[in-house]
Amino acid sequence: MFHTMTIAGLERHLPICRVTDDLYIGAFVIFGDCELTEACARELLKKAPEYDYILTAESKGIPLAYAMSNQHGDKKWVLARKGVKLYMQNVVDVAVKSITTEKEQHLYIDGADAELMKGKRILIVDDVISTGESLKALETLVEAVGGQICGRMTILAEGDAQEREDITYLEKLPLFNAKGEIIG
């Protein structure tokens, strides 16, 4: 089963995947889709507020954050990692639970990135916002380091995220039942 939709002017067929017996989602993956990533970045930048740094979470937001930063002419963007790397110093850590992840995870940023973000306007970007848990973790990171959230952007908003007025997105991604019928 697939859900066909137009995103940033491009048609894509999203596989419908089981989350629970009663809930299925359209799997949106921009990895490897350069055309779609660039188009989405271009459309989101048209709606973006002024910012100093883009922040995203590992991993599906990485291509989008890179494309947006590159198109905007930024020299740096910040990545919240799912694991601490050897080169990271003075790490800032927050917990996160996502609809596509079974157990609690953590997001980490390097102390040098935390220092860069202090007092700066931070634009949070991701590929899809659904429950808002990953977004909440990124917001907590920004607050923990003294940054100022200037916006929240995503390519697709799913479920309750579609009703949030604090999120800018390109398209609504419906939820599905086991038959592939739209339920919300």
Helices and strands as residue ranges (DSSP letters): E 2-7, E 10-18, E 24-26, H 34-47, E 53-57, H 62-72, E 78-80, E 92-96, E 105-109, H 111-117, E 121-129, H 133-144, E 148-158, G 159-163, E 168-173, E 175-176
